[in-house]
């Protein structure tokens, strides 16, 4: 399983849906602690193996 970039270090992010064209929709917590909707537009290029 790969992880997607977060909006802020040490905050959570979650993916809810995946499209055929590489987009992933979900949500992430920003630096202020607010949950925000996110669309990763090129998730296949942004995803990484978590440490």
N, C-alpha and C positions, 0 to 999 in steps of 0.2 A: 504494500500500500504506500502511496506517495502522499506527501503533505503539500498544501498550497500556502503561499506567503500570507503572513498576517498583516493587519494594518498597523499594529504596534507590537513591540517586543513584549514577551511574557503575557500576552493577551490571547484569547481563544478565537478560533475561526472554525466554521463548519460548512460543509458542502451539502446541498439539498437535492440538486438536479444536475444532470450532465447531458450536453447536446452532442450530436454527431460531429459538429464543426469545431470542437475543442473548447467550447464555452462551458463554464461551470457556474451555477448560481448558488448562493449561500449567504452567510452572514459572518461578520467579524466584529470584534470589540476594538474600538479605536483607543488612542492614548488617554482620552478623557473618561474611558470606562463605559461609553455608550455603544450598544449593539447597532450596527449599520448593515443594510443590505449590500451585497457585493456580487459583481459579475466578473469572474476572471475570464478575459476574452481570449487568451491563448494559454489555457491551463496546462496543456501538454508540454509547453515550453517552460512554464513557470514552476511546475511541480518538482519536488525534490525528496530525497530520502531523509526522513528526520533522524537526528542523532540521538 
